[in-house]
Amino acid sequence: MEQKGIEYSMSFCFVRAVAFYTPLVFPAASWFRGCRVLRIDLNTDIGEGCGFDAAIIGSITSASVAAGLHAGGPTVMRETIRLARTHGVAIGAHPGFADRDGFGRRELSLSVAEVEDLVLYQVAAVAGVAAVEGVRMQHVKPHGALYNMAARERTLADAIGRAVAGFDRSLILFAPHGSALVAAGRAAGLRVVAEGFADRAYQPDGTLAPRSIPGAVIEEVDEVVSRALRMAKDRSVSAIDGSLVPLEVETICVHGDTPGCDHLAAALRAGLEAAGISVKAPTA
């Protein structure tokens, strides 16, 4: 027994020594002591007819497919799902307001029941086409005005949560960090993945700056990559006034209609991986 005790004590000391000295000898392995490997998902909204789908698909890990009301349509939806399947990209539904003229970015006044039905209808459409194409849908991410309204209005967020959970409780819900949609998704029993936007400016309160404000959409590649790295590594983002906003996210979005989004996505993927960050779709 005494000999076994000595062996155990020596083994324990060895493990502790490795845990302490490995980060000093190999700085890239500094995650060892905290037992946390940095990992981030890179997603884009796709199937919206913006012309970048084929160019951007090779750089992302998750694709939110337009469900046909704010953009896209049955044929585009199926082609987009096939494209994502071919490249091994996780597929999600991207439900929005039925407002093609406004690209789903105008706030509409609908009842809670109407919003729930609207989301359920679109989630079912994307999931059904995905099933026919032999892939399982992974997530749901509301689009545009619906996403922004649900971020601040809990009753609207709850309607979305009920629609998603009612269809399939194993689906992941993408939602802005610290929002009502995060709370609603969790209350509905869903796995919620907080989302950040590398190509959008933030306000000091952590919400996205309105697109009407100059500088709200960021197109400079180096700045987009720098912001994404800060989100993934430091869990924060610089607001439009220069202040630092806490932002814990598991997925980063590049908008599929941002000019040059395919180049942005490629640079983001390369920059994240060069920094030792694993770029993978989230898992349930």
C-alpha positions as CSV (number, residue, x, y, z in Angstrom):
1,M,0.0,0.0,0.0
2,E,2.9,2.4,0.9
3,Q,4.5,1.8,-2.6
4,K,1.2,2.5,-4.4
5,G,0.8,5.7,-2.4
6,I,4.2,6.9,-3.4
7,E,3.5,6.1,-7.1
8,Y,0.2,7.9,-6.9
9,S,1.8,10.9,-5.3
10,M,4.5,11.1,-7.9
11,S,2.0,10.8,-10.8
12,F,-0.1,13.5,-9.3
13,C,2.9,15.8,-9.0
14,F,3.9,15.0,-12.6
15,V,0.4,16.0,-13.9
16,R,0.5,19.2,-11.9
17,A,3.9,20.1,-13.2
18,V,2.8,19.5,-16.8
19,A,-0.3,21.6,-16.3
20,F,1.9,24.5,-14.9
21,Y,4.9,24.4,-17.2
22,T,3.4,23.5,-20.6
23,P,2.0,27.0,-21.1
24,L,5.4,28.5,-20.3
25,V,7.3,26.2,-22.7
26,F,4.5,26.2,-25.4
27,P,2.6,29.4,-25.2
28,A,0.1,28.2,-27.9
29,A,-1.0,25.5,-25.5
30,S,-1.9,28.0,-22.7
31,W,-5.5,26.8,-23.0
32,F,-4.3,23.6,-21.1
33,R,-4.5,25.2,-17.6
34,G,-8.0,26.5,-18.2
35,C,-9.1,23.3,-20.0
36,R,-10.7,25.5,-22.7
37,V,-10.0,25.2,-26.4
38,L,-11.1,28.2,-28.4
39,R,-13.8,27.3,-30.9
40,I,-16.1,29.5,-33.0
41,D,-18.7,28.9,-35.8
42,L,-18.6,31.1,-38.9
43,N,-22.1,31.6,-40.4
44,T,-23.8,33.5,-43.2
45,D,-27.3,34.1,-44.4
46,I,-27.6,32.4,-47.7
47,G,-30.1,31.7,-50.5
48,E,-31.2,35.3,-50.6
49,G,-30.3,36.0,-54.2
50,C,-27.3,38.2,-53.5
51,G,-25.0,36.3,-55.8
52,F,-22.3,35.3,-53.4
53,D,-23.5,31.9,-52.2
54,A,-21.1,29.7,-54.3
55,A,-18.1,31.9,-53.5
56,I,-18.7,32.1,-49.7
57,I,-19.8,28.6,-49.0
58,G,-16.2,27.2,-48.8
59,S,-15.3,29.6,-45.9
60,I,-18.2,29.1,-43.6
61,T,-19.3,26.3,-41.2
62,S,-23.0,27.1,-40.9
63,A,-25.5,28.4,-43.4
64,S,-28.9,30.0,-42.6
65,V,-31.1,29.4,-45.6
66,A,-33.7,31.9,-46.6
67,A,-37.1,30.3,-46.2
68,G,-38.8,32.0,-49.1
69,L,-40.7,34.9,-47.6
70,H,-38.2,37.7,-47.3
71,A,-36.1,36.3,-50.1
72,G,-35.3,33.2,-52.0
73,G,-38.0,30.6,-52.9
74,P,-38.5,26.8,-53.3
75,T,-36.0,26.3,-56.1
76,V,-33.4,28.6,-54.6
77,M,-33.9,26.9,-51.2
78,R,-33.2,23.4,-52.6
79,E,-30.2,24.5,-54.6
80,T,-28.8,26.3,-51.6
81,I,-29.2,23.2,-49.3
82,R,-27.6,21.1,-51.9
83,L,-24.7,23.5,-52.1
84,A,-24.2,23.5,-48.3
85,R,-24.5,19.7,-48.2
86,T,-21.8,19.3,-50.9
87,H,-19.4,21.5,-48.8
88,G,-20.2,19.9,-45.5
89,V,-21.8,23.1,-44.1
90,A,-24.4,22.8,-41.4
91,I,-27.8,24.0,-42.5
92,G,-30.3,26.2,-40.7
93,A,-33.6,28.0,-41.4
94,H,-33.6,31.7,-41.8
95,P,-37.2,32.8,-41.2
96,G,-38.2,36.5,-41.7
97,F,-41.2,38.7,-42.2
98,A,-43.1,38.2,-45.5
99,D,-41.7,41.5,-46.9
100,R,-39.7,40.9,-50.1
101,D,-39.8,44.5,-51.1
102,G,-38.1,45.5,-47.8
103,F,-35.9,42.4,-47.7
104,G,-37.4,41.6,-44.4
105,R,-35.7,44.6,-42.8
106,R,-38.8,46.6,-42.1
107,E,-40.5,46.2,-38.8
108,L,-44.0,44.8,-39.2
109,S,-46.9,44.8,-36.7
110,L,-48.1,41.2,-36.3
111,S,-49.8,39.4,-33.4
112,V,-47.8,37.0,-31.3
113,A,-49.8,34.1,-32.8
114,E,-49.1,35.3,-36.3
115,V,-45.3,35.4,-35.6
116,E,-45.4,31.9,-34.1
117,D,-47.2,30.6,-37.2
118,L,-44.9,32.5,-39.6
119,V,-41.8,31.0,-38.0
120,L,-43.2,27.5,-37.8
121,Y,-44.2,27.6,-41.5
122,Q,-40.7,28.6,-42.6
123,V,-38.8,26.3,-40.3
124,A,-40.9,23.4,-41.5
125,A,-40.2,24.4,-45.2
126,V,-36.4,24.4,-44.8
127,A,-36.4,21.3,-42.7
128,G,-38.5,19.4,-45.2
129,V,-36.4,20.3,-48.2
130,A,-33.3,19.4,-46.2
131,A,-34.7,16.0,-45.3
132,V,-35.4,15.2,-48.9
133,E,-31.8,16.1,-49.7
134,G,-30.6,13.7,-47.0
135,V,-29.4,16.2,-44.4
136,R,-30.8,17.2,-41.0
137,M,-31.4,20.8,-40.3
138,Q,-29.2,22.0,-37.4
139,H,-30.4,25.5,-36.3
140,V,-32.8,28.4,-36.7
141,K,-31.8,32.0,-37.0
142,P,-34.5,34.7,-37.4
143,H,-33.8,37.3,-40.1
144,G,-33.6,41.1,-40.2
145,A,-36.3,43.0,-38.5
146,L,-37.8,39.9,-36.9
147,Y,-34.4,39.1,-35.3
148,N,-33.9,42.6,-34.0
149,M,-37.5,42.9,-32.7
150,A,-37.3,39.6,-30.9
151,A,-34.0,40.7,-29.4
152,R,-35.8,43.3,-27.4
153,E,-39.4,42.1,-27.2
154,R,-39.8,39.1,-24.9
155,T,-43.4,38.2,-26.1
156,L,-42.2,38.1,-29.7
157,A,-39.1,36.1,-28.7
158,D,-41.3,33.6,-26.8
159,A,-43.4,33.1,-30.0
160,I,-40.2,32.2,-31.9
161,G,-39.0,29.9,-29.1
162,R,-42.4,28.1,-29.1
163,A,-42.4,27.7,-32.9
164,V,-38.9,26.2,-33.0
165,A,-39.3,24.0,-29.9
166,G,-42.7,22.9,-31.1
167,F,-41.2,21.7,-34.4
168,D,-38.1,20.1,-33.0
169,R,-36.7,20.8,-29.5
170,S,-33.2,19.5,-30.6
171,L,-32.7,22.5,-33.0
172,I,-30.2,25.2,-32.0
173,L,-31.5,28.8,-31.9
174,F,-29.1,31.5,-33.0
175,A,-29.7,34.8,-31.1
176,P,-27.9,38.0,-30.2
177,H,-25.9,37.9,-26.9
178,G,-27.8,39.0,-23.8
179,S,-31.1,39.4,-25.7
180,A,-34.7,38.6,-25.0
181,L,-34.4,35.9,-27.7
182,V,-31.6,34.2,-25.8
183,A,-33.8,34.1,-22.6
184,A,-36.9,32.9,-24.6
185,G,-35.0,30.2,-26.3
186,R,-33.6,28.8,-23.1
187,A,-37.0,29.0,-21.5
188,A,-38.4,26.9,-24.4
189,G,-35.8,24.3,-23.7
190,L,-33.7,25.0,-26.7
191,R,-29.9,25.1,-27.0
192,V,-29.1,28.7,-27.7
193,V,-26.0,29.9,-29.5
194,A,-25.1,33.6,-29.0
195,E,-24.2,35.3,-32.2
196,G,-21.8,38.2,-33.0
197,F,-21.4,40.2,-36.2
198,A,-17.9,40.9,-37.4
199,D,-19.1,43.2,-40.2
200,R,-21.6,45.3,-38.2
201,A,-21.0,48.1,-35.8
202,Y,-22.2,47.9,-32.2
203,Q,-23.7,50.5,-30.0
204,P,-22.5,50.9,-26.4
205,D,-25.5,48.9,-25.0
206,G,-24.4,45.9,-27.1
207,T,-27.1,46.2,-29.8
208,L,-26.3,46.5,-33.5
209,A,-26.0,50.1,-34.8
210,P,-28.9,50.8,-37.2
211,R,-27.9,50.5,-40.8
212,S,-28.9,54.2,-41.3
213,I,-25.9,55.3,-39.2
214,P,-22.7,55.9,-41.2
215,G,-20.2,53.1,-40.5
216,A,-22.9,50.6,-39.4
217,V,-21.7,48.1,-42.0
218,I,-18.0,47.4,-41.9
219,E,-16.3,46.4,-45.2
220,E,-12.6,46.8,-44.4
221,V,-11.1,43.3,-44.3
222,D,-8.4,43.8,-41.6
223,E,-10.9,45.5,-39.3
224,V,-13.5,42.7,-39.7
225,V,-10.9,40.1,-38.9
226,S,-9.6,42.0,-35.9
227,R,-13.1,42.4,-34.5
228,A,-13.8,38.7,-35.0
229,L,-10.6,37.7,-33.2
230,R,-11.5,40.0,-30.3
231,M,-14.9,38.4,-30.0
232,A,-13.5,34.9,-30.1
233,K,-10.5,35.5,-27.8
234,D,-11.4,38.4,-25.5
235,R,-15.1,38.0,-25.5
236,S,-15.7,41.7,-26.3
237,V,-16.2,44.1,-29.1
238,S,-15.4,47.8,-29.7
239,A,-18.6,49.9,-29.9
240,I,-19.2,52.7,-32.4
241,D,-18.1,55.3,-29.8
242,G,-14.9,53.4,-28.9
243,S,-16.1,51.8,-25.7
244,L,-15.5,48.1,-25.0
245,V,-18.6,46.0,-24.8
246,P,-18.6,42.4,-23.3
247,L,-19.8,40.0,-25.9
248,E,-19.7,36.2,-25.4
249,V,-20.5,34.5,-28.6
250,E,-20.2,31.0,-30.2
251,T,-20.9,32.0,-33.8
252,I,-19.9,35.0,-35.9
253,C,-21.9,36.1,-38.9
254,V,-20.8,37.6,-42.2
255,H,-23.9,39.0,-44.0
256,G,-24.3,37.4,-47.4
257,D,-25.3,40.8,-48.9
258,T,-22.3,42.7,-47.7
259,P,-20.2,43.8,-50.7
260,G,-17.2,41.4,-50.9
261,C,-18.6,39.1,-48.3
262,D,-16.9,36.1,-49.9
263,H,-13.5,37.8,-49.5
264,L,-14.4,38.8,-45.9
265,A,-15.4,35.2,-45.0
266,A,-12.2,33.8,-46.5
267,A,-10.1,36.3,-44.6
268,L,-12.0,35.6,-41.4
269,R,-11.6,31.8,-41.7
270,A,-7.9,32.2,-42.3
271,G,-7.4,34.7,-39.5
272,L,-9.2,32.7,-36.9
273,E,-7.4,29.5,-37.8
274,A,-4.0,31.2,-37.9
275,A,-4.8,32.4,-34.3
276,G,-5.3,28.8,-33.2
277,I,-9.1,29.0,-33.1
278,S,-11.0,26.0,-34.2
279,V,-13.7,27.0,-36.8
280,K,-16.5,24.5,-36.5
281,A,-20.3,24.4,-36.5
282,P,-21.9,24.3,-33.0
283,T,-23.2,20.9,-31.8
284,A,-26.4,20.3,-29.9
